[in-house]
Amino acid sequence: MTQPNNPLHSKTLEMILNELVDYHGWDQMGYHIRINCFLNNPSIKSSLTFLRKTPWARKKVEDLYLRMIEDLKG
């Protein structure tokens, strides 16, 4: 089943996180989503570990990514 209109389709969590950090930076990530892995000594590795185990936090990251995509479309 293909999902041509779903911007999350074929994106890994790591790809999403890297794009968000490149766009927002860790400080803004922590501002938008108040979780320790973004606020205290953030890294992609520690964030991925937390987000893979925490569905509500992953959903917030995916939602922020979708907002970023909309912002970039202008």
Predicted model as a PDB file, atoms N, CA, C, CB and O in Angstrom, pLDDT in the B-factor column:
MODEL        1                                                                  
ATOM      1  N   MET A   1       0.843  -1.185   0.000  1.00 55.00           N  
ATOM      2  CA  MET A   1       0.000   0.000   0.000  1.00 55.00           C  
ATOM      3  C   MET A   1       0.887   1.247   0.000  1.00 55.00           C  
ATOM      4  CB  MET A   1      -0.959  -0.001   1.225  1.00 55.00           C  
ATOM      5  O   MET A   1       1.671   1.446   0.928  1.00 55.00           O  
ATOM      6  N   THR A   2       0.772   2.068  -1.010  1.00 59.00           N  
ATOM      7  CA  THR A   2       1.567   3.288  -1.079  1.00 59.00           C  
ATOM      8  C   THR A   2       0.796   4.452  -0.472  1.00 59.00           C  
ATOM      9  CB  THR A   2       1.958   3.601  -2.534  1.00 59.00           C  
ATOM     10  O   THR A   2      -0.435   4.455  -0.435  1.00 59.00           O  
ATOM     11  N   GLN A   3       1.536   5.423  -0.005  1.00 68.00           N  
ATOM     12  CA  GLN A   3       0.939   6.605   0.614  1.00 68.00           C  
ATOM     13  C   GLN A   3       1.597   7.850   0.027  1.00 68.00           C  
ATOM     14  CB  GLN A   3       1.096   6.569   2.169  1.00 68.00           C  
ATOM     15  O   GLN A   3       2.374   8.519   0.708  1.00 68.00           O  
ATOM     16  N   PRO A   4       1.293   8.164  -1.231  1.00 65.00           N  
ATOM     17  CA  PRO A   4       2.010   9.249  -1.899  1.00 65.00           C  
ATOM     18  C   PRO A   4       1.813  10.621  -1.253  1.00 65.00           C  
ATOM     19  CB  PRO A   4       1.580   9.316  -3.325  1.00 65.00           C  
ATOM     20  O   PRO A   4       2.679  11.487  -1.380  1.00 65.00           O  
ATOM     21  N   ASN A   5       0.698  10.830  -0.566  1.00 80.00           N  
ATOM     22  CA  ASN A   5       0.433  12.136   0.034  1.00 80.00           C  
ATOM     23  C   ASN A   5       0.837  12.226   1.502  1.00 80.00           C  
ATOM     24  CB  ASN A   5      -1.021  12.460  -0.097  1.00 80.00           C  
ATOM     25  O   ASN A   5       0.613  13.252   2.144  1.00 80.00           O  
ATOM     26  N   ASN A   6       1.427  11.167   2.033  1.00 86.00           N  
ATOM     27  CA  ASN A   6       1.845  11.161   3.427  1.00 86.00           C  
ATOM     28  C   ASN A   6       3.320  11.546   3.501  1.00 86.00           C  
ATOM     29  CB  ASN A   6       1.598   9.769   4.079  1.00 86.00           C  
ATOM     30  O   ASN A   6       4.176  10.775   3.066  1.00 86.00           O  
ATOM     31  N   PRO A   7       3.640  12.746   4.054  1.00 86.00           N  
ATOM     32  CA  PRO A   7       5.040  13.178   4.113  1.00 86.00           C  
ATOM     33  C   PRO A   7       5.912  12.307   5.017  1.00 86.00           C  
ATOM     34  CB  PRO A   7       5.105  14.601   4.590  1.00 86.00           C  
ATOM     35  O   PRO A   7       7.139  12.363   4.932  1.00 86.00           O  
ATOM     36  N   LEU A   8       5.288  11.503   5.879  1.00 89.00           N  
ATOM     37  CA  LEU A   8       6.063  10.615   6.754  1.00 89.00           C  
ATOM     38  C   LEU A   8       6.414   9.298   6.061  1.00 89.00           C  
ATOM     39  CB  LEU A   8       5.284  10.331   8.040  1.00 89.00           C  
ATOM     40  O   LEU A   8       7.274   8.550   6.526  1.00 89.00           O  
ATOM     41  N   HIS A   9       5.739   9.025   4.948  1.00 87.00           N  
ATOM     42  CA  HIS A   9       5.970   7.759   4.248  1.00 87.00           C  
ATOM     43  C   HIS A   9       7.416   7.667   3.790  1.00 87.00           C  
ATOM     44  CB  HIS A   9       5.019   7.617   3.044  1.00 87.00           C  
ATOM     45  O   HIS A   9       7.952   8.600   3.193  1.00 87.00           O  
ATOM     46  N   SER A  10       8.033   6.545   4.072  1.00 89.00           N  
ATOM     47  CA  SER A  10       9.424   6.200   3.719  1.00 89.00           C  
ATOM     48  C   SER A  10      10.457   6.996   4.512  1.00 89.00           C  
ATOM     49  CB  SER A  10       9.652   6.429   2.238  1.00 89.00           C  
ATOM     50  O   SER A  10      11.645   6.928   4.199  1.00 89.00           O  
ATOM     51  N   LYS A  11      10.036   7.746   5.528  1.00 94.00           N  
ATOM     52  CA  LYS A  11      10.972   8.472   6.389  1.00 94.00           C  
ATOM     53  C   LYS A  11      11.190   7.672   7.668  1.00 94.00           C  
ATOM     54  CB  LYS A  11      10.443   9.906   6.715  1.00 94.00           C  
ATOM     55  O   LYS A  11      10.231   7.254   8.318  1.00 94.00           O  
ATOM     56  N   THR A  12      12.446   7.463   8.024  1.00 96.00           N  
ATOM     57  CA  THR A  12      12.727   6.818   9.297  1.00 96.00           C  
ATOM     58  C   THR A  12      12.679   7.872  10.399  1.00 96.00           C  
ATOM     59  CB  THR A  12      14.110   6.098   9.270  1.00 96.00           C  
ATOM     60  O   THR A  12      12.789   9.069  10.133  1.00 96.00           O  
ATOM     61  N   LEU A  13      12.516   7.421  11.621  1.00 97.00           N  
ATOM     62  CA  LEU A  13      12.519   8.332  12.755  1.00 97.00           C  
ATOM     63  C   LEU A  13      13.834   9.111  12.801  1.00 97.00           C  
ATOM     64  CB  LEU A  13      12.301   7.561  14.071  1.00 97.00           C  
ATOM     65  O   LEU A  13      13.844  10.301  13.114  1.00 97.00           O  
ATOM     66  N   GLU A  14      14.926   8.446  12.491  1.00 97.00           N  
ATOM     67  CA  GLU A  14      16.230   9.119  12.494  1.00 97.00           C  
ATOM     68  C   GLU A  14      16.291  10.223  11.442  1.00 97.00           C  
ATOM     69  CB  GLU A  14      17.352   8.104  12.249  1.00 97.00           C  
ATOM     70  O   GLU A  14      16.822  11.301  11.709  1.00 97.00           O  
ATOM     71  N   MET A  15      15.759   9.969  10.260  1.00 97.00           N  
ATOM     72  CA  MET A  15      15.733  10.985   9.209  1.00 97.00           C  
ATOM     73  C   MET A  15      14.902  12.193   9.649  1.00 97.00           C  
ATOM     74  CB  MET A  15      15.168  10.393   7.899  1.00 97.00           C  
ATOM     75  O   MET A  15      15.307  13.339   9.457  1.00 97.00           O  
ATOM     76  N   ILE A  16      13.742  11.923  10.237  1.00 97.00           N  
ATOM     77  CA  ILE A  16      12.858  12.985  10.715  1.00 97.00           C  
ATOM     78  C   ILE A  16      13.571  13.820  11.769  1.00 97.00           C  
ATOM     79  CB  ILE A  16      11.552  12.395  11.288  1.00 97.00           C  
ATOM     80  O   ILE A  16      13.563  15.049  11.708  1.00 97.00           O  
ATOM     81  N   LEU A  17      14.183  13.149  12.729  1.00 98.00           N  
ATOM     82  CA  LEU A  17      14.865  13.838  13.820  1.00 98.00           C  
ATOM     83  C   LEU A  17      16.022  14.686  13.296  1.00 98.00           C  
ATOM     84  CB  LEU A  17      15.376  12.826  14.852  1.00 98.00           C  
ATOM     85  O   LEU A  17      16.189  15.831  13.717  1.00 98.00           O  
ATOM     86  N   ASN A  18      16.813  14.142  12.391  1.00 98.00           N  
ATOM     87  CA  ASN A  18      17.933  14.904  11.814  1.00 98.00           C  
ATOM     88  C   ASN A  18      17.445  16.155  11.079  1.00 98.00           C  
ATOM     89  CB  ASN A  18      18.739  14.016  10.851  1.00 98.00           C  
ATOM     90  O   ASN A  18      18.039  17.226  11.206  1.00 98.00           O  
ATOM     91  N   GLU A  19      16.368  16.015  10.315  1.00 97.00           N  
ATOM     92  CA  GLU A  19      15.838  17.175   9.590  1.00 97.00           C  
ATOM     93  C   GLU A  19      15.317  18.226  10.559  1.00 97.00           C  
ATOM     94  CB  GLU A  19      14.721  16.746   8.627  1.00 97.00           C  
ATOM     95  O   GLU A  19      15.527  19.421  10.351  1.00 97.00           O  
ATOM     96  N   LEU A  20      14.635  17.788  11.620  1.00 98.00           N  
ATOM     97  CA  LEU A  20      14.120  18.732  12.611  1.00 98.00           C  
ATOM     98  C   LEU A  20      15.249  19.465  13.329  1.00 98.00           C  
ATOM     99  CB  LEU A  20      13.245  18.004  13.626  1.00 98.00           C  
ATOM    100  O   LEU A  20      15.170  20.676  13.535  1.00 98.00           O  
ATOM    101  N   VAL A  21      16.287  18.745  13.707  1.00 98.00           N  
ATOM    102  CA  VAL A  21      17.416  19.373  14.407  1.00 98.00           C  
ATOM    103  C   VAL A  21      18.137  20.345  13.470  1.00 98.00           C  
ATOM    104  CB  VAL A  21      18.406  18.295  14.937  1.00 98.00           C  
ATOM    105  O   VAL A  21      18.549  21.423  13.897  1.00 98.00           O  
ATOM    106  N   ASP A  22      18.290  19.973  12.205  1.00 97.00           N  
ATOM    107  CA  ASP A  22      18.915  20.884  11.241  1.00 97.00           C  
ATOM    108  C   ASP A  22      18.095  22.162  11.088  1.00 97.00           C  
ATOM    109  CB  ASP A  22      19.076  20.194   9.876  1.00 97.00           C  
ATOM    110  O   ASP A  22      18.654  23.252  10.963  1.00 97.00           O  
ATOM    111  N   TYR A  23      16.784  22.027  11.097  1.00 97.00           N  
ATOM    112  CA  TYR A  23      15.892  23.170  10.886  1.00 97.00           C  
ATOM    113  C   TYR A  23      15.740  24.021  12.149  1.00 97.00           C  
ATOM    114  CB  TYR A  23      14.522  22.683  10.425  1.00 97.00           C  
ATOM    115  O   TYR A  23      15.857  25.246  12.099  1.00 97.00           O  
ATOM    116  N   HIS A  24      15.476  23.360  13.284  1.00 96.00           N  
ATOM    117  CA  HIS A  24      15.165  24.067  14.527  1.00 96.00           C  
ATOM    118  C   HIS A  24      16.364  24.234  15.458  1.00 96.00           C  
ATOM    119  CB  HIS A  24      14.077  23.341  15.253  1.00 96.00           C  
ATOM    120  O   HIS A  24      16.473  25.254  16.139  1.00 96.00           O  
ATOM    121  N   GLY A  25      17.253  23.262  15.498  1.00 97.00           N  
ATOM    122  CA  GLY A  25      18.303  23.234  16.515  1.00 97.00           C  
ATOM    123  C   GLY A  25      17.746  22.605  17.794  1.00 97.00           C  
ATOM    124  O   GLY A  25      16.532  22.547  17.989  1.00 97.00           O  
ATOM    125  N   TRP A  26      18.637  22.141  18.654  1.00 97.00           N  
ATOM    126  CA  TRP A  26      18.199  21.452  19.877  1.00 97.00           C  
ATOM    127  C   TRP A  26      17.417  22.371  20.808  1.00 97.00           C  
ATOM    128  CB  TRP A  26      19.402  20.883  20.617  1.00 97.00           C  
ATOM    129  O   TRP A  26      16.446  21.938  21.428  1.00 97.00           O  
ATOM    130  N   ASP A  27      17.830  23.648  20.917  1.00 96.00           N  
ATOM    131  CA  ASP A  27      17.137  24.560  21.832  1.00 96.00           C  
ATOM    132  C   ASP A  27      15.666  24.712  21.450  1.00 96.00           C  
ATOM    133  CB  ASP A  27      17.821  25.934  21.837  1.00 96.00           C  
ATOM    134  O   ASP A  27      14.786  24.635  22.307  1.00 96.00           O  
ATOM    135  N   GLN A  28      15.407  24.924  20.176  1.00 97.00           N  
ATOM    136  CA  GLN A  28      14.014  25.067  19.733  1.00 97.00           C  
ATOM    137  C   GLN A  28      13.258  23.742  19.818  1.00 97.00           C  
ATOM    138  CB  GLN A  28      13.966  25.600  18.298  1.00 97.00           C  
ATOM    139  O   GLN A  28      12.057  23.725  20.088  1.00 97.00           O  
ATOM    140  N   MET A  29      13.953  22.650  19.590  1.00 97.00           N  
ATOM    141  CA  MET A  29      13.305  21.331  19.738  1.00 97.00           C  
ATOM    142  C   MET A  29      12.814  21.175  21.177  1.00 97.00           C  
ATOM    143  CB  MET A  29      14.296  20.166  19.364  1.00 97.00           C  
ATOM    144  O   MET A  29      11.689  20.737  21.417  1.00 97.00           O  
ATOM    145  N   GLY A  30      13.675  21.542  22.131  1.00 97.00           N  
ATOM    146  CA  GLY A  30      13.304  21.462  23.536  1.00 97.00           C  
ATOM    147  C   GLY A  30      12.189  22.426  23.903  1.00 97.00           C  
ATOM    148  O   GLY A  30      11.383  22.147  24.790  1.00 97.00           O  
ATOM    149  N   TYR A  31      12.146  23.556  23.219  1.00 97.00           N  
ATOM    150  CA  TYR A  31      11.076  24.531  23.442  1.00 97.00           C  
ATOM    151  C   TYR A  31       9.738  23.975  22.949  1.00 97.00           C  
ATOM    152  CB  TYR A  31      11.400  25.868  22.728  1.00 97.00           C  
ATOM    153  O   TYR A  31       8.728  24.064  23.648  1.00 97.00           O  
ATOM    154  N   HIS A  32       9.736  23.407  21.755  1.00 96.00           N  
ATOM    155  CA  HIS A  32       8.505  22.885  21.153  1.00 96.00           C  
ATOM    156  C   HIS A  32       8.030  21.593  21.817  1.00 96.00           C  
ATOM    157  CB  HIS A  32       8.719  22.644  19.669  1.00 96.00           C  
ATOM    158  O   HIS A  32       6.830  21.385  21.995  1.00 96.00           O  
ATOM    159  N   ILE A  33       8.965  20.741  22.176  1.00 97.00           N  
ATOM    160  CA  ILE A  33       8.627  19.447  22.790  1.00 97.00           C  
ATOM    161  C   ILE A  33       9.474  19.314  24.049  1.00 97.00           C  
ATOM    162  CB  ILE A  33       8.878  18.232  21.794  1.00 97.00           C  
ATOM    163  O   ILE A  33      10.672  19.040  23.971  1.00 97.00           O  
ATOM    164  N   ARG A  34       8.853  19.509  25.203  1.00 96.00           N  
ATOM    165  CA  ARG A  34       9.587  19.580  26.469  1.00 96.00           C  
ATOM    166  C   ARG A  34       9.865  18.182  27.013  1.00 96.00           C  
ATOM    167  CB  ARG A  34       8.800  20.403  27.504  1.00 96.00           C  
ATOM    168  O   ARG A  34       9.184  17.710  27.923  1.00 96.00           O  
ATOM    169  N   ILE A  35      10.865  17.535  26.449  1.00 97.00           N  
ATOM    170  CA  ILE A  35      11.299  16.228  26.952  1.00 97.00           C  
ATOM    171  C   ILE A  35      12.803  16.296  27.215  1.00 97.00           C  
ATOM    172  CB  ILE A  35      10.952  15.074  25.933  1.00 97.00           C  
ATOM    173  O   ILE A  35      13.537  16.988  26.510  1.00 97.00           O  
ATOM    174  N   ASN A  36      13.242  15.577  28.223  1.00 95.00           N  
ATOM    175  CA  ASN A  36      14.631  15.667  28.670  1.00 95.00           C  
ATOM    176  C   ASN A  36      15.647  15.347  27.585  1.00 95.00           C  
ATOM    177  CB  ASN A  36      14.844  14.747  29.823  1.00 95.00           C  
ATOM    178  O   ASN A  36      16.723  15.944  27.556  1.00 95.00           O  
ATOM    179  N   CYS A  37      15.328  14.418  26.695  1.00 96.00           N  
ATOM    180  CA  CYS A  37      16.325  14.062  25.683  1.00 96.00           C  
ATOM    181  C   CYS A  37      16.589  15.212  24.710  1.00 96.00           C  
ATOM    182  CB  CYS A  37      15.868  12.829  24.911  1.00 96.00           C  
ATOM    183  O   CYS A  37      17.578  15.172  23.978  1.00 96.00           O  
ATOM    184  N   PHE A  38      15.723  16.245  24.682  1.00 97.00           N  
ATOM    185  CA  PHE A  38      15.977  17.438  23.882  1.00 97.00           C  
ATOM    186  C   PHE A  38      16.552  18.570  24.733  1.00 97.00           C  
ATOM    187  CB  PHE A  38      14.692  17.898  23.200  1.00 97.00           C  
ATOM    188  O   PHE A  38      17.177  19.488  24.203  1.00 97.00           O  
ATOM    189  N   LEU A  39      16.347  18.507  26.041  1.00 97.00           N  
ATOM    190  CA  LEU A  39      16.725  19.614  26.922  1.00 97.00           C  
ATOM    191  C   LEU A  39      18.074  19.421  27.603  1.00 97.00           C  
ATOM    192  CB  LEU A  39      15.672  19.805  27.966  1.00 97.00           C  
ATOM    193  O   LEU A  39      18.811  20.388  27.794  1.00 97.00           O  
ATOM    194  N   ASN A  40      18.408  18.190  27.971  1.00 96.00           N  
ATOM    195  CA  ASN A  40      19.628  17.924  28.746  1.00 96.00           C  
ATOM    196  C   ASN A  40      20.602  17.074  27.948  1.00 96.00           C  
ATOM    197  CB  ASN A  40      19.288  17.225  30.070  1.00 96.00           C  
ATOM    198  O   ASN A  40      20.371  15.885  27.731  1.00 96.00           O  
ATOM    199  N   ASN A  41      21.697  17.696  27.511  1.00 96.00           N  
ATOM    200  CA  ASN A  41      22.741  16.984  26.771  1.00 96.00           C  
ATOM    201  C   ASN A  41      22.167  16.198  25.587  1.00 96.00           C  
ATOM    202  CB  ASN A  41      23.492  16.037  27.708  1.00 96.00           C  
ATOM    203  O   ASN A  41      22.355  14.984  25.502  1.00 96.00           O  
ATOM    204  N   PRO A  42      21.472  16.880  24.678  1.00 97.00           N  
ATOM    205  CA  PRO A  42      20.773  16.181  23.597  1.00 97.00           C  
ATOM    206  C   PRO A  42      21.714  15.534  22.582  1.00 97.00           C  
ATOM    207  CB  PRO A  42      19.863  17.140  22.885  1.00 97.00           C  
ATOM    208  O   PRO A  42      22.795  16.046  22.292  1.00 97.00           O  
ATOM    209  N   SER A  43      21.276  14.410  22.061  1.00 97.00           N  
ATOM    210  CA  SER A  43      21.971  13.757  20.953  1.00 97.00           C  
ATOM    211  C   SER A  43      20.942  12.971  20.150  1.00 97.00           C  
ATOM    212  CB  SER A  43      23.125  12.821  21.469  1.00 97.00           C  
ATOM    213  O   SER A  43      19.874  12.620  20.652  1.00 97.00           O  
ATOM    214  N   ILE A  44      21.280  12.706  18.915  1.00 97.00           N  
ATOM    215  CA  ILE A  44      20.380  11.913  18.070  1.00 97.00           C  
ATOM    216  C   ILE A  44      20.197  10.535  18.690  1.00 97.00           C  
ATOM    217  CB  ILE A  44      20.933  11.793  16.614  1.00 97.00           C  
ATOM    218  O   ILE A  44      19.077  10.032  18.778  1.00 97.00           O  
ATOM    219  N   LYS A  45      21.295   9.927  19.119  1.00 97.00           N  
ATOM    220  CA  LYS A  45      21.231   8.560  19.655  1.00 97.00           C  
ATOM    221  C   LYS A  45      20.318   8.466  20.880  1.00 97.00           C  
ATOM    222  CB  LYS A  45      22.635   8.074  20.022  1.00 97.00           C  
ATOM    223  O   LYS A  45      19.450   7.596  20.937  1.00 97.00           O  
ATOM    224  N   SER A  46      20.507   9.353  21.858  1.00 96.00           N  
ATOM    225  CA  SER A  46      19.680   9.281  23.072  1.00 96.00           C  
ATOM    226  C   SER A  46      18.223   9.610  22.756  1.00 96.00           C  
ATOM    227  CB  SER A  46      20.216  10.244  24.152  1.00 96.00           C  
ATOM    228  O   SER A  46      17.312   9.024  23.341  1.00 96.00           O  
ATOM    229  N   SER A  47      18.003  10.540  21.837  1.00 98.00           N  
ATOM    230  CA  SER A  47      16.637  10.894  21.459  1.00 98.00           C  
ATOM    231  C   SER A  47      15.939   9.730  20.771  1.00 98.00           C  
ATOM    232  CB  SER A  47      16.637  12.119  20.547  1.00 98.00           C  
ATOM    233  O   SER A  47      14.779   9.438  21.064  1.00 98.00           O  
ATOM    234  N   LEU A  48      16.637   9.067  19.861  1.00 98.00           N  
ATOM    235  CA  LEU A  48      16.045   7.913  19.180  1.00 98.00           C  
ATOM    236  C   LEU A  48      15.684   6.821  20.173  1.00 98.00           C  
ATOM    237  CB  LEU A  48      17.005   7.362  18.121  1.00 98.00           C  
ATOM    238  O   LEU A  48      14.615   6.219  20.074  1.00 98.00           O  
ATOM    239  N   THR A  49      16.559   6.564  21.121  1.00 97.00           N  
ATOM    240  CA  THR A  49      16.291   5.528  22.131  1.00 97.00           C  
ATOM    241  C   THR A  49      15.006   5.850  22.880  1.00 97.00           C  
ATOM    242  CB  THR A  49      17.477   5.405  23.126  1.00 97.00           C  
ATOM    243  O   THR A  49      14.153   4.980  23.055  1.00 97.00           O  
ATOM    244  N   PHE A  50      14.862   7.095  23.323  1.00 97.00           N  
ATOM    245  CA  PHE A  50      13.670   7.498  24.060  1.00 97.00           C  
ATOM    246  C   PHE A  50      12.431   7.465  23.178  1.00 97.00           C  
ATOM    247  CB  PHE A  50      13.857   8.890  24.642  1.00 97.00           C  
ATOM    248  O   PHE A  50      11.400   6.923  23.579  1.00 97.00           O  
ATOM    249  N   LEU A  51      12.518   8.037  21.987  1.00 98.00           N  
ATOM    250  CA  LEU A  51      11.343   8.152  21.118  1.00 98.00           C  
ATOM    251  C   LEU A  51      10.832   6.791  20.644  1.00 98.00           C  
ATOM    252  CB  LEU A  51      11.673   9.019  19.915  1.00 98.00           C  
ATOM    253  O   LEU A  51       9.629   6.615  20.451  1.00 98.00           O  
ATOM    254  N   ARG A  52      11.722   5.846  20.459  1.00 97.00           N  
ATOM    255  CA  ARG A  52      11.293   4.507  20.026  1.00 97.00           C  
ATOM    256  C   ARG A  52      10.506   3.787  21.112  1.00 97.00           C  
ATOM    257  CB  ARG A  52      12.503   3.665  19.625  1.00 97.00           C  
ATOM    258  O   ARG A  52       9.712   2.893  20.818  1.00 97.00           O  
ATOM    259  N   LYS A  53      10.726   4.173  22.374  1.00 97.00           N  
ATOM    260  CA  LYS A  53      10.035   3.528  23.497  1.00 97.00           C  
ATOM    261  C   LYS A  53       8.826   4.325  23.984  1.00 97.00           C  
ATOM    262  CB  LYS A  53      11.001   3.326  24.648  1.00 97.00           C  
ATOM    263  O   LYS A  53       8.087   3.864  24.853  1.00 97.00           O  
ATOM    264  N   THR A  54       8.624   5.525  23.425  1.00 97.00           N  
ATOM    265  CA  THR A  54       7.627   6.437  23.981  1.00 97.00           C  
ATOM    266  C   THR A  54       6.712   6.958  22.862  1.00 97.00           C  
ATOM    267  CB  THR A  54       8.318   7.620  24.720  1.00 97.00           C  
ATOM    268  O   THR A  54       6.997   7.984  22.244  1.00 97.00           O  
ATOM    269  N   PRO A  55       5.620   6.242  22.613  1.00 97.00           N  
ATOM    270  CA  PRO A  55       4.745   6.604  21.477  1.00 97.00           C  
ATOM    271  C   PRO A  55       4.205   8.033  21.521  1.00 97.00           C  
ATOM    272  CB  PRO A  55       3.585   5.658  21.424  1.00 97.00           C  
ATOM    273  O   PRO A  55       4.115   8.671  20.471  1.00 97.00           O  
ATOM    274  N   TRP A  56       3.845   8.557  22.682  1.00 97.00           N  
ATOM    275  CA  TRP A  56       3.292   9.917  22.736  1.00 97.00           C  
ATOM    276  C   TRP A  56       4.345  10.948  22.327  1.00 97.00           C  
ATOM    277  CB  TRP A  56       2.765  10.231  24.155  1.00 97.00           C  
ATOM    278  O   TRP A  56       4.024  11.941  21.674  1.00 97.00           O  
ATOM    279  N   ALA A  57       5.601  10.712  22.711  1.00 97.00           N  
ATOM    280  CA  ALA A  57       6.669  11.646  22.358  1.00 97.00           C  
ATOM    281  C   ALA A  57       6.984  11.547  20.858  1.00 97.00           C  
ATOM    282  CB  ALA A  57       7.942  11.361  23.202  1.00 97.00           C  
ATOM    283  O   ALA A  57       7.229  12.558  20.199  1.00 97.00           O  
ATOM    284  N   ARG A  58       6.974  10.339  20.339  1.00 97.00           N  
ATOM    285  CA  ARG A  58       7.215  10.160  18.900  1.00 97.00           C  
ATOM    286  C   ARG A  58       6.140  10.877  18.087  1.00 97.00           C  
ATOM    287  CB  ARG A  58       7.248   8.653  18.534  1.00 97.00           C  
ATOM    288  O   ARG A  58       6.435  11.485  17.058  1.00 97.00           O  
ATOM    289  N   LYS A  59       4.894  10.804  18.551  1.00 97.00           N  
ATOM    290  CA  LYS A  59       3.792  11.483  17.869  1.00 97.00           C  
ATOM    291  C   LYS A  59       4.024  12.991  17.850  1.00 97.00           C  
ATOM    292  CB  LYS A  59       2.450  11.159  18.553  1.00 97.00           C  
ATOM    293  O   LYS A  59       3.766  13.642  16.837  1.00 97.00           O  
ATOM    294  N   LYS A  60       4.506  13.549  18.950  1.00 97.00           N  
ATOM    295  CA  LYS A  60       4.794  14.986  19.003  1.00 97.00           C  
ATOM    296  C   LYS A  60       5.895  15.356  18.010  1.00 97.00           C  
ATOM    297  CB  LYS A  60       5.207  15.401  20.431  1.00 97.00           C  
ATOM    298  O   LYS A  60       5.822  16.397  17.357  1.00 97.00           O  
ATOM    299  N   VAL A  61       6.911  14.504  17.897  1.00 98.00           N  
ATOM    300  CA  VAL A  61       8.003  14.749  16.944  1.00 98.00           C  
ATOM    301  C   VAL A  61       7.467  14.681  15.516  1.00 98.00           C  
ATOM    302  CB  VAL A  61       9.154  13.718  17.141  1.00 98.00           C  
ATOM    303  O   VAL A  61       7.809  15.524  14.687  1.00 98.00           O  
ATOM    304  N   GLU A  62       6.637  13.694  15.225  1.00 97.00           N  
ATOM    305  CA  GLU A  62       6.064  13.572  13.883  1.00 97.00           C  
ATOM    306  C   GLU A  62       5.177  14.775  13.560  1.00 97.00           C  
ATOM    307  CB  GLU A  62       5.255  12.267  13.761  1.00 97.00           C  
ATOM    308  O   GLU A  62       5.198  15.280  12.438  1.00 97.00           O  
ATOM    309  N   ASP A  63       4.395  15.235  14.546  1.00 97.00           N  
ATOM    310  CA  ASP A  63       3.544  16.407  14.331  1.00 97.00           C  
ATOM    311  C   ASP A  63       4.379  17.659  14.074  1.00 97.00           C  
ATOM    312  CB  ASP A  63       2.628  16.629  15.537  1.00 97.00           C  
ATOM    313  O   ASP A  63       4.038  18.465  13.209  1.00 97.00           O  
ATOM    314  N   LEU A  64       5.468  17.825  14.820  1.00 97.00           N  
ATOM    315  CA  LEU A  64       6.360  18.959  14.606  1.00 97.00           C  
ATOM    316  C   LEU A  64       6.979  18.887  13.213  1.00 97.00           C  
ATOM    317  CB  LEU A  64       7.462  18.995  15.685  1.00 97.00           C  
ATOM    318  O   LEU A  64       7.131  19.912  12.548  1.00 97.00           O  
ATOM    319  N   TYR A  65       7.332  17.701  12.775  1.00 97.00           N  
ATOM    320  CA  TYR A  65       7.885  17.507  11.440  1.00 97.00           C  
ATOM    321  C   TYR A  65       6.873  17.925  10.366  1.00 97.00           C  
ATOM    322  CB  TYR A  65       8.301  16.036  11.242  1.00 97.00           C  
ATOM    323  O   TYR A  65       7.225  18.598   9.398  1.00 97.00           O  
ATOM    324  N   LEU A  66       5.620  17.519  10.551  1.00 96.00           N  
ATOM    325  CA  LEU A  66       4.577  17.884   9.574  1.00 96.00           C  
ATOM    326  C   LEU A  66       4.385  19.398   9.535  1.00 96.00           C  
ATOM    327  CB  LEU A  66       3.235  17.186   9.918  1.00 96.00           C  
ATOM    328  O   LEU A  66       4.170  19.962   8.462  1.00 96.00           O  
ATOM    329  N   ARG A  67       4.458  20.067  10.693  1.00 96.00           N  
ATOM    330  CA  ARG A  67       4.352  21.532  10.721  1.00 96.00           C  
ATOM    331  C   ARG A  67       5.542  22.167   9.998  1.00 96.00           C  
ATOM    332  CB  ARG A  67       4.275  22.047  12.183  1.00 96.00           C  
ATOM    333  O   ARG A  67       5.387  23.161   9.289  1.00 96.00           O  
ATOM    334  N   MET A  68       6.734  21.583  10.184  1.00 96.00           N  
ATOM    335  CA  MET A  68       7.928  22.093   9.513  1.00 96.00           C  
ATOM    336  C   MET A  68       7.763  21.995   7.990  1.00 96.00           C  
ATOM    337  CB  MET A  68       9.186  21.311   9.973  1.00 96.00           C  
ATOM    338  O   MET A  68       8.096  22.930   7.261  1.00 96.00           O  
ATOM    339  N   ILE A  69       7.251  20.864   7.525  1.00 94.00           N  
ATOM    340  CA  ILE A  69       7.019  20.659   6.078  1.00 94.00           C  
ATOM    341  C   ILE A  69       6.074  21.740   5.552  1.00 94.00           C  
ATOM    342  CB  ILE A  69       6.425  19.233   5.800  1.00 94.00           C  
ATOM    343  O   ILE A  69       6.308  22.314   4.488  1.00 94.00           O  
ATOM    344  N   GLU A  70       5.013  22.011   6.298  1.00 93.00           N  
ATOM    345  CA  GLU A  70       4.059  23.048   5.878  1.00 93.00           C  
ATOM    346  C   GLU A  70       4.720  24.425   5.844  1.00 93.00           C  
ATOM    347  CB  GLU A  70       2.844  23.074   6.824  1.00 93.00           C  
ATOM    348  O   GLU A  70       4.493  25.202   4.917  1.00 93.00           O  
ATOM    349  N   ASP A  71       5.543  24.729   6.861  1.00 93.00           N  
ATOM    350  CA  ASP A  71       6.251  26.012   6.901  1.00 93.00           C  
ATOM    351  C   ASP A  71       7.177  26.163   5.695  1.00 93.00           C  
ATOM    352  CB  ASP A  71       7.059  26.139   8.206  1.00 93.00           C  
ATOM    353  O   ASP A  71       7.276  27.245   5.116  1.00 93.00           O  
ATOM    354  N   LEU A  72       7.845  25.092   5.322  1.00 91.00           N  
ATOM    355  CA  LEU A  72       8.782  25.143   4.212  1.00 91.00           C  
ATOM    356  C   LEU A  72       8.066  25.321   2.863  1.00 91.00           C  
ATOM    357  CB  LEU A  72       9.626  23.876   4.191  1.00 91.00           C  
ATOM    358  O   LEU A  72       8.625  25.888   1.924  1.00 91.00           O  
ATOM    359  N   LYS A  73       6.835  24.833   2.786  1.00 89.00           N  
ATOM    360  CA  LYS A  73       6.045  25.008   1.563  1.00 89.00           C  
ATOM    361  C   LYS A  73       5.663  26.471   1.367  1.00 89.00           C  
ATOM    362  CB  LYS A  73       4.780  24.134   1.608  1.00 89.00           C  
ATOM    363  O   LYS A  73       5.452  26.937   0.247  1.00 89.00           O  
ATOM    364  N   GLY A  74       5.579  27.186   2.501  1.00 79.00           N  
ATOM    365  CA  GLY A  74       5.368  28.610   2.498  1.00 79.00           C  
ATOM    366  C   GLY A  74       4.017  29.095   2.191  1.00 79.00           C  
ATOM    367  O   GLY A  74       3.784  30.304   2.176  1.00 79.00           O  
TER     368      GLY A  74                                                      
ENDMDL                                                                          
END                                                                             
